Amino acid sequence: MPTRRCFSRRSFCSAWLLALAAGAVQADEPYPTRPIRIIVPFSAGGGIDVLGRTIGQKLSEAWQYAAVVENRPGASGNIGTDLAARAAPDGYTYLMTANTIIMTPSFMQGVTFDPVKDFTPVMPIAIGSLALVTRPDLPAKSVSQLIELARKQPHKLNYGSPGTGTPHHLAMELVKQRAGVDVVHVPYKGSGGLVNDVLSGQVDLAFVPVHQALQFARAGKMQMLAAGGTRRTAVTPDIPSLAEASGIADVDVDMWYGLYLPAGTPPAIVGKVNAEVAQILKMPDVVKSLSMQGLQPSGGTPDDLARLTRDDLRRWAGVIRQAGLASQ
C-alpha cells in the first residue's frame, strides 16, 4: 500500500501546519509540565514494548519529564486500548499500539472503543514485516509451489498463528482468500510453541516476524518462502516479497505500529508530540534498536495515521467477514 511509505503534497502541508502548531504550544502554553504515561496494551518484552520504552526514554530526555510505559495486556490489546480511549484528552496519556487496534473490533464481541472516533492519531511509528515460512521438509520450495500444493490437497495442510485474530492469523486468511486455497488454522497461545512446532514439522506453515524467521532459515531449520508484504525487506533483499512470490498484488500483510492520543486532544499538543517523535525516529541509536526487533521506523503525519486507520479498518473487516470470523 503506497500510502504507508510515501507522502503526498497534502501530507507535506499537514506537516508544515503541525510544525506551526508545535511552535504555538511552546510559545503560548508550556507542554509538558508533568509526567506522561504511554499505555502499551500488550505484555512487557515484545517488540511493541521495546518501541514504547525506546520512545519514552527519548521523550523523557528531551522534555525533562518522565514518560513511563504502562503495560496493560489482555483481550488481544483491548483492555489497554479501552483504558487509553477513556483517558483525559490533555496530552498526558499516549497509546502505543499495533494494527490489532483495527482488527479486534470486527471479530471480537464487546469491544468498547472505536479506533476512528475515540482516538486522535499522532503518527505511524514503524512497520514490522512478516515472513511466510514452512516446515523444513515441506515439498513446496516457493510460494507458487505452495499454492499449487494447497489447491491439490484442500484442507490437508495446516498453518499456525500466535492466536485467533492476531495479524499473523489474519494475514494467512487474506492469502487463503486471494489465492483460493484451503488450509487449516491451528491457533497457539503466543509465538513460542508455534515456532517450535514449525521447526519440528508439526505445523506446515505460518507467518512469523522476519527477524525471528531469519535465524532459523539461515540454519536450515525452516524454509522462508517470502518476506514482507508488497515490498522486499532490507534484511532479506534476496527473498521475494509475498506479492512478488505469489503474483497477487493485494497481499499487504505487514504489521504497522501507531501512536495515538485520546479523542479531543488539542491540535497544538498533537503537533508538538508529532514533531518530537519524528526527530526521535531519525536518531541512529533508535533506528538500530528498532531494527534489532525487526521494526523499520516509518513516521508521518496525523493524517497519514488517520487514513491508515480508516483504510485498514475497512480492509480487514472485509477479510474477517469473508473468513467467517466476524463478531455477532
C-alpha positions as CSV (number, residue, x, y, z in Angstrom):
1,M,0.0,0.0,0.0
2,P,2.0,3.0,-1.2
3,T,0.3,5.5,1.2
4,R,2.2,3.8,4.0
5,R,5.6,4.7,2.8
6,C,5.4,7.8,0.7
7,F,3.7,11.1,1.4
8,S,1.7,13.4,-0.8
9,R,1.7,17.2,-1.1
10,R,-1.2,17.2,1.3
11,S,1.0,15.3,3.9
12,F,3.7,17.9,3.4
13,C,1.3,20.7,4.1
14,S,0.0,18.9,7.1
15,A,3.5,18.5,8.5
16,W,4.1,22.2,8.0
17,L,0.9,23.1,9.8
18,L,1.9,20.7,12.6
19,A,5.2,22.4,13.0
20,L,3.5,25.7,13.4
21,A,1.1,24.2,15.9
22,A,4.0,22.8,17.9
23,G,5.6,26.2,17.9
24,A,2.4,27.7,19.2
25,V,2.4,25.3,22.2
26,Q,5.9,26.3,23.0
27,A,5.2,30.0,22.8
28,D,1.8,30.2,24.4
29,E,1.3,27.2,26.7
30,P,4.2,25.1,28.1
31,Y,3.8,21.3,27.5
32,P,4.5,19.0,29.1
33,T,4.5,20.2,32.7
34,R,4.2,16.8,34.4
35,P,5.0,13.1,33.7
36,I,3.4,11.3,30.8
37,R,2.2,7.7,30.6
38,I,2.5,5.6,27.5
39,I,0.0,2.7,27.5
40,V,1.2,-0.4,25.7
41,P,-1.8,-2.8,25.6
42,F,0.5,-5.9,25.4
43,S,2.9,-7.7,27.8
44,A,6.4,-6.4,28.5
45,G,9.3,-7.7,26.5
46,G,7.8,-7.8,23.0
47,G,8.6,-5.6,20.0
48,I,5.9,-3.0,20.7
49,D,7.0,-2.8,24.4
50,V,10.6,-2.1,23.2
51,L,9.1,0.5,20.8
52,G,7.2,2.3,23.6
53,R,10.2,2.2,26.0
54,T,12.6,3.4,23.4
55,I,10.5,6.4,22.5
56,G,9.5,7.0,26.1
57,Q,13.1,7.3,27.2
58,K,13.9,9.8,24.5
59,L,10.9,11.9,25.3
60,S,12.0,11.9,29.0
61,E,15.4,13.1,28.0
62,A,14.1,15.8,25.6
63,W,11.3,17.2,27.9
64,Q,12.8,16.5,31.4
65,Y,9.6,14.8,32.5
66,A,9.2,11.1,32.8
67,A,7.4,9.3,30.0
68,V,6.6,5.9,31.7
69,V,5.4,2.8,29.8
70,E,2.4,1.2,31.4
71,N,1.7,-2.4,30.1
72,R,-2.0,-3.2,30.2
73,P,-2.2,-6.6,28.3
74,G,-5.4,-8.6,27.8
75,A,-8.1,-9.4,25.3
76,S,-5.8,-9.0,22.3
77,G,-4.9,-5.5,23.3
78,N,-8.5,-4.3,24.0
79,I,-8.1,-3.7,27.8
80,G,-5.2,-1.2,27.4
81,T,-6.8,0.3,24.4
82,D,-10.1,1.0,26.1
83,L,-8.2,2.5,29.1
84,A,-6.4,4.9,26.7
85,A,-9.7,5.8,25.0
86,R,-11.3,6.8,28.3
87,A,-8.3,8.9,29.5
88,A,-8.5,12.7,29.7
89,P,-7.6,14.3,26.4
90,D,-4.9,16.5,28.0
91,G,-1.8,15.1,26.3
92,Y,-0.6,13.1,29.3
93,T,-1.8,9.6,28.2
94,Y,-0.5,8.1,24.9
95,L,-1.4,4.8,23.3
96,M,1.4,2.9,21.5
97,T,-0.2,0.1,19.7
98,A,-0.2,-2.2,16.7
99,N,-2.7,-2.7,13.9
100,T,-4.6,-5.0,16.1
101,I,-6.5,-1.8,17.1
102,I,-8.4,-2.0,13.7
103,M,-8.7,-5.8,13.7
104,T,-10.3,-6.7,17.0
105,P,-13.5,-4.6,16.6
106,S,-14.5,-6.7,13.7
107,F,-14.0,-10.2,15.2
108,M,-14.5,-9.8,19.0
109,Q,-17.7,-9.1,20.8
110,G,-17.8,-6.5,23.5
111,V,-15.2,-4.1,22.1
112,T,-15.9,-0.8,23.8
113,F,-13.8,1.5,21.7
114,D,-14.0,2.9,18.2
115,P,-10.5,3.1,16.6
116,V,-11.6,6.1,14.5
117,K,-13.9,8.1,16.8
118,D,-12.2,7.5,20.2
119,F,-8.6,8.5,19.3
120,T,-6.6,11.3,17.8
121,P,-3.9,9.9,15.5
122,V,-0.4,11.3,16.1
123,M,1.7,9.4,13.5
124,P,2.6,6.0,12.1
125,I,5.7,4.7,14.1
126,A,7.1,1.6,12.4
127,I,6.5,-1.3,10.1
128,G,7.0,-4.9,11.2
129,S,7.4,-7.3,8.3
130,L,6.1,-10.8,8.4
131,A,7.8,-13.8,6.6
132,L,5.9,-16.8,5.2
133,V,7.7,-19.9,6.5
134,T,7.2,-23.6,6.2
135,R,8.5,-26.7,8.0
136,P,11.9,-27.6,6.6
137,D,10.8,-30.7,4.7
138,L,7.7,-29.4,3.0
139,P,8.0,-30.3,-0.7
140,A,7.0,-26.7,-1.8
141,K,10.1,-24.6,-2.2
142,S,8.3,-21.4,-3.4
143,V,5.1,-19.6,-2.7
144,S,3.7,-20.6,-6.2
145,Q,4.5,-24.3,-5.4
146,L,2.9,-23.9,-2.0
147,I,-0.3,-22.5,-3.5
148,E,-0.3,-25.3,-6.1
149,L,0.2,-28.0,-3.4
150,A,-2.6,-26.5,-1.2
151,R,-5.0,-26.4,-4.2
152,K,-4.3,-30.1,-5.0
153,Q,-4.8,-31.1,-1.3
154,P,-7.6,-28.9,0.1
155,H,-7.9,-29.0,3.9
156,K,-4.8,-31.2,4.2
157,L,-2.1,-28.6,5.1
158,N,-2.3,-26.6,8.3
159,Y,-0.9,-23.3,9.4
160,G,-0.2,-21.9,12.9
161,S,-0.6,-18.5,14.4
162,P,0.0,-16.9,17.9
163,G,-3.8,-16.8,18.4
164,T,-7.1,-16.2,16.7
165,G,-7.4,-12.7,15.4
166,T,-3.7,-11.9,15.5
167,P,-2.2,-10.2,12.5
168,H,-0.4,-13.4,11.7
169,H,-3.7,-15.3,11.6
170,L,-5.5,-12.7,9.5
171,A,-2.5,-12.5,7.1
172,M,-2.9,-16.1,6.3
173,E,-6.7,-15.8,5.9
174,L,-6.0,-13.0,3.4
175,V,-3.7,-15.2,1.5
176,K,-6.2,-18.0,1.5
177,Q,-8.9,-15.7,0.1
178,R,-6.7,-14.1,-2.6
179,A,-5.0,-17.4,-3.7
180,G,-8.2,-19.6,-3.4
181,V,-6.7,-22.2,-1.1
182,D,-8.0,-24.1,1.9
183,V,-5.6,-24.7,4.8
184,V,-6.5,-25.4,8.4
185,H,-5.8,-22.9,11.2
186,V,-4.1,-24.1,14.4
187,P,-4.1,-21.3,17.0
188,Y,-1.5,-21.1,19.7
189,K,-1.2,-19.1,22.9
190,G,1.7,-17.0,21.8
191,S,4.5,-17.5,19.3
192,G,6.9,-19.7,21.3
193,G,5.0,-23.0,20.8
194,L,4.1,-22.1,17.2
195,V,7.7,-21.6,16.1
196,N,8.8,-24.8,17.9
197,D,6.2,-26.8,16.1
198,V,7.2,-25.4,12.7
199,L,10.8,-26.4,13.4
200,S,9.7,-29.9,14.5
201,G,7.5,-30.3,11.5
202,Q,4.2,-30.4,13.4
203,V,3.0,-27.3,11.6
204,D,3.2,-26.9,7.9
205,L,3.4,-23.2,7.5
206,A,3.0,-19.9,9.3
207,F,3.6,-16.2,9.3
208,V,6.3,-15.1,11.7
209,P,8.3,-11.8,12.1
210,V,11.1,-11.6,9.6
211,H,13.9,-11.2,12.2
212,Q,12.6,-14.2,14.0
213,A,12.4,-16.4,10.9
214,L,15.8,-15.3,9.6
215,Q,17.9,-17.0,12.2
216,F,16.2,-20.4,11.7
217,A,16.1,-20.1,7.9
218,R,19.8,-19.4,7.8
219,A,20.4,-22.5,9.9
220,G,18.2,-24.6,7.5
221,K,15.7,-25.3,10.2
222,M,12.7,-23.8,8.3
223,Q,12.0,-22.5,4.8
224,M,11.4,-18.8,4.3
225,L,9.4,-18.5,1.1
226,A,8.6,-14.8,1.2
227,A,9.5,-11.8,3.4
228,G,7.5,-8.6,3.5
229,G,4.0,-7.9,2.1
230,T,4.3,-5.8,-1.0
231,R,8.0,-5.0,-0.8
232,R,11.2,-6.9,0.0
233,T,12.7,-6.2,3.4
234,A,16.0,-4.5,3.9
235,V,17.4,-7.5,5.9
236,T,16.3,-10.1,3.3
237,P,17.0,-8.5,-0.1
238,D,17.3,-11.9,-1.8
239,I,13.9,-13.1,-0.6
240,P,10.9,-12.1,-2.7
241,S,8.0,-10.2,-1.1
242,L,4.8,-12.0,-0.8
243,A,3.3,-10.0,-3.6
244,E,6.2,-10.9,-5.9
245,A,6.3,-14.6,-4.9
246,S,2.6,-15.1,-5.2
247,G,1.8,-12.9,-8.2
248,I,-1.1,-11.4,-6.1
249,A,-0.9,-7.6,-5.7
250,D,-3.3,-7.1,-2.8
251,V,-1.5,-9.1,-0.1
252,D,-0.1,-6.4,2.2
253,V,0.3,-8.4,5.4
254,D,2.9,-6.3,7.2
255,M,2.1,-5.1,10.7
256,W,2.2,-1.4,11.5
257,Y,2.5,0.4,14.7
258,G,1.0,3.8,15.6
259,L,0.9,6.4,18.3
260,Y,-2.5,7.8,19.3
261,L,-3.9,10.2,21.9
262,P,-7.4,10.3,23.3
263,A,-10.0,12.0,21.0
264,G,-10.3,15.7,21.7
265,T,-6.6,16.3,22.5
266,P,-5.7,19.9,21.4
267,P,-4.1,20.1,17.9
268,A,-1.2,22.0,19.3
269,I,-0.3,19.2,21.6
270,V,-0.7,16.7,18.8
271,G,1.7,18.8,16.7
272,K,4.3,19.0,19.4
273,V,4.3,15.3,20.1
274,N,4.4,14.5,16.4
275,A,7.4,16.8,15.8
276,E,9.4,15.4,18.8
277,V,8.8,11.8,18.0
278,A,9.6,12.4,14.3
279,Q,13.1,13.5,15.4
280,I,13.4,10.5,17.7
281,L,12.7,8.1,14.9
282,K,15.6,9.5,13.0
283,M,18.2,9.0,15.7
284,P,20.8,6.4,14.8
285,D,20.6,4.5,18.1
286,V,16.8,4.4,17.9
287,V,17.0,3.1,14.3
288,K,19.5,0.4,15.4
289,S,17.4,-0.6,18.5
290,L,14.2,-1.0,16.5
291,S,15.9,-2.9,13.7
292,M,17.0,-5.5,16.2
293,Q,13.3,-6.1,16.9
294,G,12.6,-6.3,13.1
295,L,11.0,-2.9,13.0
296,Q,11.5,-0.2,10.4
297,P,10.8,3.3,11.5
298,S,8.2,5.0,9.4
299,G,7.0,8.3,10.8
300,G,4.5,10.6,9.1
301,T,1.6,13.0,10.0
302,P,-1.6,12.6,11.9
303,D,-3.4,12.5,8.5
304,D,-1.2,9.5,7.5
305,L,-2.2,7.5,10.5
306,A,-5.9,8.6,10.3
307,R,-6.0,7.4,6.7
308,L,-4.2,4.1,7.5
309,T,-6.6,3.5,10.4
310,R,-9.7,4.1,8.3
311,D,-8.5,2.2,5.3
312,D,-7.2,-0.9,7.2
313,L,-10.3,-1.0,9.4
314,R,-12.4,-1.4,6.2
315,R,-9.9,-3.8,4.5
316,W,-9.5,-6.2,7.4
317,A,-13.2,-6.1,8.3
318,G,-13.8,-7.5,4.8
319,V,-11.2,-10.2,5.3
320,I,-12.7,-11.1,8.7
321,R,-16.3,-11.3,7.3
322,Q,-15.3,-13.5,4.4
323,A,-13.4,-15.8,6.8
324,G,-16.5,-16.1,8.9
325,L,-14.7,-14.6,12.0
326,A,-16.9,-11.5,12.4
327,S,-18.4,-11.0,15.8
328,Q,-22.1,-11.3,16.1
